């Protein structure tokens, strides 16, 4: 099983008045991380996908467990695996940890859709094939 990963630093803008990462900010960081996965992990740049191809990959379901607090300047490693590839959706497991332990675990379902009519689209074969390299078919958990 391949795991896509990226380091992210918790910045001032990610924190609340107590200097702890404010949980909604994680969702913005994860959106950036998924964009990185599409571009660097799959080879399908968001600009090309959204602007040129008029296709989108909206999130349709999220489950989240927040395990430990992150503070300003903590370095987290975000990781992603694919748990299921559907006709027009993909299920992702995303988690992050720092040196001292896990910070969150989430599951995401994103869909593939036509931006012009708002209807779902089957994944093209090349994109489906690229996703398969990240598939965790053993159900391993972080």
Secondary structure as the mmCIF struct_conf table of DSSP 4:
data_model
#
loop_
_struct_conf.conf_type_id
_struct_conf.id
_struct_conf.beg_label_comp_id
_struct_conf.beg_label_asym_id
_struct_conf.beg_label_seq_id
_struct_conf.end_label_comp_id
_struct_conf.end_label_asym_id
_struct_conf.end_label_seq_id
STRN STRN1 UNK A 4 UNK A 9
HELX_RH_3T_P HELX_RH_3T_P1 UNK A 12 UNK A 14
STRN STRN2 UNK A 15 UNK A 15
TURN_TY1_P TURN_TY1_P1 UNK A 17 UNK A 18
BEND BEND1 UNK A 19 UNK A 19
STRN STRN3 UNK A 20 UNK A 21
HELX_RH_AL_P HELX_RH_AL_P1 UNK A 23 UNK A 36
HELX_RH_PI_P HELX_RH_PI_P1 UNK A 37 UNK A 42
BEND BEND2 UNK A 43 UNK A 43
HELX_RH_AL_P HELX_RH_AL_P2 UNK A 46 UNK A 46
HELX_RH_PI_P HELX_RH_PI_P2 UNK A 47 UNK A 52
BEND BEND3 UNK A 53 UNK A 53
STRN STRN4 UNK A 55 UNK A 56
STRN STRN5 UNK A 59 UNK A 66
BEND BEND4 UNK A 68 UNK A 68
STRN STRN6 UNK A 71 UNK A 71
TURN_TY1_P TURN_TY1_P2 UNK A 72 UNK A 73
STRN STRN7 UNK A 75 UNK A 85
BEND BEND5 UNK A 87 UNK A 88
STRN STRN8 UNK A 89 UNK A 98
TURN_TY1_P TURN_TY1_P3 UNK A 99 UNK A 100
STRN STRN9 UNK A 101 UNK A 111
STRN STRN10 UNK A 113 UNK A 114
TURN_TY1_P TURN_TY1_P4 UNK A 115 UNK A 117
STRN STRN11 UNK A 120 UNK A 120
HELX_LH_PP_P HELX_LH_PP_P1 UNK A 122 UNK A 124
HELX_RH_AL_P HELX_RH_AL_P3 UNK A 125 UNK A 132
TURN_TY1_P TURN_TY1_P5 UNK A 133 UNK A 134
STRN STRN12 UNK A 135 UNK A 135
TURN_TY1_P TURN_TY1_P6 UNK A 137 UNK A 138
#
